[in-house]
């Protein structure tokens, strides 16, 4: 119970925007994961690049803000990962990345 009380009253606990902001931002991650099932021609390269920049900047912010916000850092690291995957799908679909060669069948 003491651990819960400490979490509840912490500067990044559920009584603050330092908790609810990252929780809301996880919707970007969920949307990005859902978009991995769509065809690559539906990916907006501009928006995906902007999301990569946004997540990169806010990862830095989460690290330097006091108290350090690890939940925000995890949220934006997850979003960065998903968006970079989307960019790789887009680049592959446009032929910018080499295709994986399948081993020759005998």
Buried (B, 14 or more C-beta within 10 A) or exposed (E): EEEEEEEEEBEBBEEBEBBEBBEEBBEBBEEBBEBEEEEBEEBEEEEBBEBBEBBBEBBEEBEEBEEEBEBBBBBBBBBBBBBBBBBEBBBBEEEEEEEEEEEEEE
